[in-house]
Amino acid sequence: MSEIDPRAIVSSSAHIGSGVRVGAFAVVGDSVELGNDCVLEPHAAVRGPARIGRKNVFDSFCSVGGDPQDLKFSGERTELVIGDANRFREFCTVSRGTTQGGGVTRIGSDNLFMAYSHVAHDCVVGSHTVFANGATLAGHVIVEDYANVGAFSPVHQFCRVGRYAYIGACTVITQDVPPFSRVVTERETRCYGVNTVGLERHGFDRARLETIESAFRLLLRSKLNTSQAIEQIRAQLDGLPDVRELVEFIESAQRGLHK
């Protein structure tokens, strides 16, 4: 049985699962599907069309499922699709898709979106990611599983952030971020090597870490250009799954690579 505060506003076209709690002055908009055991804290707003899975928590004053911030948008039906067990903290914003971008913004499961973070239209966010306070995605960005986007770090439209990547605070991302890497702005935005601490926390053993570190030494410290480094990575480390993922990611980059 759901618990809906009488002061909340719930659209007649919304579909509310069992065990849902909707706090005072929260808004559940038109064509919103809320899965079982979701929580809307007071003043949270979830608009649609949106399909939202189980056990998602929307903190006070977040705004999820709003119109895309795109001047070309003129009211077309687009949607937001969210998995399970995500946490959207205060003042977090997530936009629906646009018809030009496929019509859907997608978010996986078990993600944490801290206060003031933003996911723009047509983005695809995987699972187990962390968006620190003020982390911002422009439109059409892809963020893969287990990535961390640091506080106040904007990601340019159409960029990709690879699996297990770590973006440091206040880092401006204008090119693709390789999987397993740490990218931090000091005087310039560059890759400082492997996200060792993050990978260890996710169970990467020493042998696996050493393989990834060997690939990054060739990529960043060998004085080879990117194409030459890839040739050497293939020659020395070919066939290993993490290395293959890294090489495929680099070769498919369309906006260059942070190195």
URBEL-V661172 format. One record per backbone hydrogen bond with DSSP energy under -1.0 kcal/mol. CO is the residue of the C=O (numbers start at 1). NH is the residue of the N-H. If there is no record, write none. Layout:
co,nh
CO,NH
CO,NH
This chain:
co,nh
3,22
5,8
9,28
11,14
15,34
18,37
20,3
21,40
22,5
23,26
24,43
26,9
27,46
28,11
31,50
32,15
33,52
34,17
35,38
36,55
38,21
39,58
40,23
41,44
44,27
45,64
46,29
49,80
50,33
51,82
52,35
53,35
54,85
56,39
57,88
58,41
59,62
62,45
63,94
64,47
66,96
68,70
70,73
79,97
79,105
80,51
81,107
82,53
83,53
84,110
86,57
87,113
88,59
89,92
90,116
92,63
93,119
94,65
94,66
98,103
99,102
103,79
105,81
106,125
107,83
108,83
109,128
111,87
112,131
113,89
114,117
115,134
117,93
118,137
119,95
120,123
121,140
123,106
124,143
125,108
126,108
127,146
129,112
130,149
131,114
132,135
133,152
135,118
136,155
139,158
141,124
142,161
143,126
144,147
145,164
147,130
148,167
149,132
150,153
151,170
153,136
154,173
155,138
156,159
159,142
160,177
161,144
162,165
163,180
165,148
166,183
167,150
173,156
176,258
177,162
178,181
180,195
181,166
182,192
183,168
184,190
188,186
190,184
193,182
194,196
195,199
196,200
197,201
198,202
199,204
200,203
205,209
206,210
207,211
208,212
209,213
210,214
211,215
212,216
213,217
214,218
215,219
216,220
217,221
225,229
226,230
227,231
228,232
229,233
230,234
231,235
232,236
233,237
234,238
237,240
240,244
241,245
242,246
243,247
244,248
245,249
246,250
247,251
248,252
250,253
256,176
